[in-house]
Amino acid sequence: MAQYELLLPKMGESVAEATVIKWVKQPGDSIDLDDTILEIATDKVDSEVPSPVAGKLVKQLFAADEVAQVGDVIAIIETEGGEDATTKAPVAEKPIAEEKIETIPGIEQLPSENANVATDFSASERFYSPLVKSIAAQENISLAELDAIKGSGADGRLTKDDLLVYIADKNNGESILKTKTVVLTPPAPPTSQIVENKVSSAPVVNKTSTTSVSGGDEIIEMDRMRKLIADHMVMSKTTSPHVTSFVEADVTNMVLWRNKVKNSFEKRENEKITFTPIFVEAVAKAIKDFPMINVSVNGTQIIKKRDINIGMAAALPSGNLIVPVIRNADQLNLVGLTKAVNDLAARARNSKLKPDETQGGTFTLTNVGSFGNVMGTPIINQPQVAILAVGAIKKKPAVLETEHGDVIAIRHMMFLSLSYDHRVVDGSLGGMFVRRVADYLESWDLNREI
């Protein structure tokens, strides 16, 4: 008999660790090839770890809720072979291409503190995940600050949640480091000063005020994904000044065209065509017309993205949302977009997405119309600078201009709402972009071949 060391596999270029959610197999259980041994979670998606060998599970080296690094031995499997073996963490097929960074006229290019923070991480004996490093660089948090923040992870590891809490407190003028300095000050202040300190610290106490719960109320603990979503939304609102512009579009031709081709398309491609790939195509075209929507912000620098990677918000059975990304959406035709949309949506609902498939987005599309809403004011998916919400398509009376004069007709109408980061996207750019998306949808060719 031989013992096989199962390593935590590599799950993407930027994924360095994962949390053990649940062990599917217990010590003593027999395992067939490709049987799921455990479920893990990264900061983006939940995944299953299959067994590359057949045998018997001997030992679990990480308990539920513990964090393992890529390459760690997470389990021991007893096999029929004659030699001990170890699994190899898969090597990424191709490194992610570097982003093209353009210097934007009118923006002073200052030496970035972020670069200094990144190069200084090697000076610390403490481990920091790529996600923590990225957030620290974005918020200009020095290595000294990071080292001083107490971590709640295994062996005192600093987690994303720890860092986001620190940033929130720091933005509110309640830096954890300053608080520690006050606590360690040895001289006892006079009584008058104690009173002043109590008054000034009152808002801090109020922040954690208790909520009244009656006997009929139910207390529900947030699951892991909901906590991540909550942190990400709060961070986005504190990072970007949000502005939303609205446009109402007449999408009658688009609706009539889809109704005409959907049956033949499904027979030919074995895929259902929804409105989502049509929206994605229009967004990709509008981004080419207005490339300054396809940017991110790094301090005083605007990073203009080379690729057009469009994220689409997908609802999960749990009620949470996840945003898989269609890479190079501008290079796909409508058939390719339809297949990409259907594939990502199906695997998102079944928790089969890979971590890399939720990363690298440069713009996000969310369909609030799927819930019967006519419009919404979505929150920007950082580090992007804009997100488009499409509402429900409703039949309405509308005024049409004809060669014989104006007439009132029943049309298929839809609202589009674009939320954008007012630091770098002004009302003119935001308004023109969402209007251009509507123009592409309104000018849909009823005779288009697919």
Summary of the structure (lengths in Angstrom):
residues: 450
radius of gyration: 26.1
end to end distance: 58.2
largest distance: 88.6
contacts: 1286
relative contact order: 0.12
helix: 36%
strand: 24%
